[in-house]
């Protein structure tokens, strides 16, 4: 079975693995399913999900820019996207958004959900006070974007926000004021 992994950005700008959560259905996939079902699902279709077509998945990702969706829900969705980083000083706000998400989209009986554990772990990182942010490797069935291939070393190296340029900061990029 796969996993989801929480990373922090250390004071040198490196993405460092912090904690793994077994079963990625309890992380990003939980968020994607809840948001898709609430805002996009066609209930007249027997099978309508972000999984049933590439078009549906793209419609889901596009909700991050949909101003009709509450900004806290869009921020939670953004956290699951490629190269997204929660800025260190915004970690308590993201934790608040994740906890609100759990209240608005409670997991059903026997549904795995790691969002509460993410919140606890994000606050552990926050109280260390020497990191720059937090990011997510949403599912181990895809490439881990927080590692780069170094041709000279013929090995993987950590993504570094001071050297690499694919990342983006959720609150800054989305213009979410706190």
C-alpha positions in Angstrom: 0.0 0.0 0.0 1.1 3.5 -0.7 1.7 6.5 1.7 1.5 10.2 2.0 4.5 12.1 3.3 4.8 15.5 5.1 8.0 17.5 4.4 9.3 20.6 6.0 11.6 23.2 4.4 14.6 23.6 6.6 16.5 26.9 7.2 18.8 26.1 4.3 15.9 25.7 1.9 16.0 21.9 1.6 12.8 19.8 1.6 13.2 17.3 4.3 10.9 14.3 4.9 9.2 14.5 8.3 6.6 11.8 8.6 4.9 9.2 6.5 1.2 8.3 6.8 0.2 4.9 5.5 -2.6 4.6 3.0 -2.7 7.8 0.9 -6.5 7.5 0.6 -6.5 9.2 4.1 -4.7 12.3 2.8 -4.8 14.1 -0.5 -7.2 11.6 -2.0 -9.6 12.2 0.9 -9.5 15.9 0.3 -9.9 15.5 -3.5 -12.9 13.2 -3.0 -14.6 15.4 -0.6 -14.2 18.6 -2.6 -15.1 16.8 -5.9 -18.2 15.3 -4.4 -19.3 18.6 -2.8 -18.7 21.0 -5.7 -18.5 19.0 -9.0 -20.1 15.6 -8.7 -23.0 14.8 -11.1 -25.3 12.8 -8.8 -27.3 11.6 -11.7 -24.4 9.5 -12.8 -23.7 6.2 -11.1 -19.9 6.7 -11.3 -18.7 10.3 -11.3 -15.4 11.0 -9.6 -12.1 12.8 -10.0 -10.8 9.4 -10.8 -13.1 8.6 -13.7 -11.4 10.8 -16.2 -8.5 13.2 -16.7 -11.0 15.9 -17.5 -12.7 15.4 -14.1 -9.3 15.6 -12.3 -8.5 18.8 -14.1 -11.8 20.3 -13.2 -11.0 19.5 -9.5 -7.5 21.1 -9.7 -9.0 24.2 -11.3 -11.2 24.8 -8.2 -8.1 26.2 -6.5 -8.7 29.4 -8.5 -12.5 29.4 -8.3 -13.5 32.4 -6.1 -17.0 30.8 -5.6 -15.3 28.2 -3.4 -14.3 29.4 0.1 -10.7 30.4 0.3 -10.0 28.0 3.2 -11.2 25.1 1.1 -9.1 26.3 -1.9 -6.1 26.6 0.4 -6.6 23.0 1.6 -6.9 21.8 -2.0 -3.8 23.9 -2.9 -1.8 22.1 -0.2 -2.2 18.8 -2.2 -0.9 20.3 -5.5 2.5 19.9 -7.1 5.3 22.0 -5.5 2.9 23.8 -3.1 4.4 25.1 0.1 2.7 26.5 3.2 4.8 29.4 4.4 6.1 28.9 8.0 4.2 31.9 9.4 1.0 30.6 7.9 1.2 27.1 9.4 -1.3 27.9 12.2 -3.8 29.3 9.7 -3.4 26.2 7.5 -3.9 24.0 10.5 -7.1 25.9 11.3 -8.2 25.5 7.7 -7.5 21.7 7.8 -9.4 21.4 11.1 -12.3 23.4 9.6 -12.2 21.1 6.6 -12.7 18.1 8.8 -15.7 19.7 10.4 -17.2 20.6 7.1 -16.3 17.3 5.4 -16.2 14.7 8.2 -14.9 11.3 7.2 -17.5 8.6 7.2 -17.4 5.4 9.3 -14.4 3.3 8.5 -12.9 6.0 6.3 -9.2 6.6 6.8 -8.3 10.3 7.4 -4.9 11.7 8.3 -5.8 15.4 8.4 -5.8 15.5 12.2 -2.4 13.9 12.4 -1.1 16.4 9.7 -2.3 19.2 11.9 -0.5 17.9 15.0 2.7 17.3 13.0 2.5 20.7 11.3 2.3 22.4 14.7 5.3 20.3 15.9 7.2 21.8 13.0 5.9 25.3 13.7 7.1 25.2 17.3 10.6 24.2 16.3 10.8 27.8 14.9 13.7 27.2 12.5 12.0 26.0 9.4 10.7 27.9 6.4 7.5 26.0 5.5 5.7 22.7 5.0 4.9 20.7 1.9 3.3 17.4 1.0 4.1 14.4 -1.1 0.4 13.5 -1.6 0.7 9.9 -2.8 3.6 7.5 -3.2 2.2 6.2 -6.5 3.5 9.3 -8.2 6.9 10.8 -8.5 8.2 12.5 -5.4 8.7 16.1 -6.5 10.6 17.0 -3.4 13.6 15.1 -4.6 15.6 16.1 -7.7 18.0 14.0 -9.8 21.6 15.3 -9.8 23.4 14.1 -13.0 26.8 14.9 -11.6 26.2 12.8 -8.5 24.1 10.3 -10.3 21.8 10.4 -7.3 18.7 12.1 -5.9 19.1 15.2 -3.9 16.6 17.2 -1.9 14.6 19.9 -3.6 15.9 23.3 -2.4 13.8 26.4 -2.6 16.9 28.6 -2.9 18.2 26.7 -6.0 15.1 25.2 -7.6 12.3 27.2 -9.0 9.2 25.1 -9.5 7.7 25.6 -6.0 5.1 28.2 -5.0 3.8 29.5 -1.7 0.1 28.9 -1.2 -1.0 32.0 0.8 1.2 34.4 -1.2 0.2 33.0 -4.6 -3.5 32.7 -3.8 -3.6 36.1 -2.2 -5.1 34.8 1.0 -4.9 37.4 3.8 -4.8 36.2 7.4 
